[in-house]
Amino acid sequence: MPDFIPSPSRLLTLLLCFLVTCAAAADRPKVGLVLGGGGARGAAHIGVLEELERLRIPVDCVAGTSMGALVAGAWVSGLDAATLRSEMGKADWNDLFQDNPGYNDINFRTKRLAKRYLPGSEAGVTATGLVTPPGVVSGQKIKLFFNQLVHADAGDRFIEHLALPVSIIATDIGTGARVVFRDGSLTLAMRASMSVPGLMAPLEYDGRKLVDGGLVDNLPIQEVRDLCGAEIVIAVNVGSPLLQASEISGLLSVSTQMVSILTEQNVTQSLAKLGADDIYIKPDLTGLTAAQFDRSGEAANRGRTAAQAATALQGLAVAPQAYALWRQRWASKSQPQPRVDAIEIAGLKAVNPAVVERYLEQKPGERLNVQQLNRNLLRAYGDGYYERVDYTLTREGDKNLLRITPIEKAWGPDYLRLGLNLNSTLTGRSTFSMRAAYQKTWINSLGAELLASAELGSNTGIGAELYQPLDPAQRFFVYGAASLRREDFALFVNDLRISDYRNSIGRLDLAAGLNLGMTGQTRLGWRDEHQTASIETGLPILPTDPLHIRGWLASWETDQKNQLHIATTGWSGKGSWFESAAGDYNKVNLNLEGSYQLQDWVLGLRGSYVGSIYGALPPQEMGRLGGFLNLSGFANDQLMGDRVSYGHMRAERIMGRMPMGLSGDLRLGFALEAGKVADPMSEPRRTGLLNSTAIYVRGETPFGPAYIGVGQSSSGPVNAYFFIGTP
């Protein structure tokens, strides 16, 4: 017998409880509980439930909207109020509103793409034009949280099978119609009802696009009268008040006020349906906003205080035995996780199921490991092909089937991506660039991708990359890239820029490679490159003869940091070895960086080397130092030479966190740096050990990393920096 089907004795107990409860119900009026929407303020519902449980007040049906739908669904699915309070308090809502898994759980190719282009800039390229994602958040982690909250891991929870009649309210964003879930998947209904327009993507369900029910019925009083014939309604209103005129200044506040006006209008209409015997509870939530999920405990306390003040509730209490029997019919009992007999990946159109399967650690014949499965599904979601990746556990015949359901992006599989940066310095040139790329994914069943890019600004160029996996799990691949690019560089003497050059580069790379799990890649291939340097201003010191570079290139790269740009823990490394086909030189490039967090401090190290083992590097290929955390006292690329080594130690104090939905933190940092240039081409007199110190503030923003700082070397140079954008 499957683990999640009640035993015959359990069914008999439920039947007896039902009969006893029905008998008790004949002596009391039918009670309907209404839990309204209000974002984080909805945690006040938990306090109301605590008081209902303390007073022993049974209810006959429940209706909820938005956060009220979450609380209603979780409560009726078996969680008591104390457990709900605990689960809400433990939830990291800042993380839940970030769909992607932790950075170290994203595959390496996706990491490389994310560093070059803004994640929020993705737009689908379709036959009808550009299509933007329908929300800032797709709800991936939130849906998995709902699954865990209502124990969907023991079998999908259906509304019609719950112990009490429950209605969950959503809005059809296409027609404006009120949509009521009285059956079907509980977690999908909860997800639909909480889809705040613009913030969370609508849920596509039965051909409709569903969003927050608060737009049409934020306090569904009439629903409980229709659902169970409620004679007494307990209505809990946690909605946010309208903003004052002085508080409305920008687009976001105007949009918020528009939604609040719609919500307030339908709440007013609902309140008019309350009768003399109904009980209205409106907790004092002054100072609590709809986004402050970290204050759920405080909101619950205020909800309980408001319920305690509603003395009319006491008249609805029943005897302890009657209440215990009423509650027992859905009380959650500890059971072992069900055994998974088979696994199915369903619903994919373009994506090869093997690409999802490579992340799954769950095996048929083993008991379901929910934490492991959630992490595996988040890893799959991190590939960037899906709106969401969910699961259901269902009974088919005599087997438990774990069905994985990835939903491919409706605006894919071709995308436009954007990047930009602004780099201003006290010495040297300030630069800017705008970057765009067209990404075509799933060209064939193995997952071939084409990335065509262009850049305008201080540096300009165009390029194209073709990535072709060789096996369904995408472990092996071949790679080709072609690019044309123009870059500026300068020569310095005694901290003065004496020459400006422009270098034109045409490059062709062909390689075969191996993906090293989630963390990195190795490649071996051939490079053919043509470079032409031309003098722009200043003294013509460098040769300007065309340079032809041909040879074998081996490379290795890994990234095991915990954040995209500015990590708190982990390390990254990359290295390459180029062997000239003419046998006149080779080039070695190595860079290692690591971070370690100690409470509110982040300690970091970095070391790098660029140079030749034999022969001499052409001037355009020389290693370079100078710039932020690369000998910060010197101008960008002020130091050039045949063999360049560098290292730094840094300590950063975390001063604060980004708002909900944004990753990263804000830090004040200090760095000690050292470097050496052998056979220098620029700054020829600086041949010894060089040093620099830097003080800076940096953090991650929606536009990429940003920093402002100042660096100074004991040998004299001072530089200041401001940067924002994608590197």
Disulfide bonds with the S-S distance in Angstrom:
Cys61-Cys228 2.12
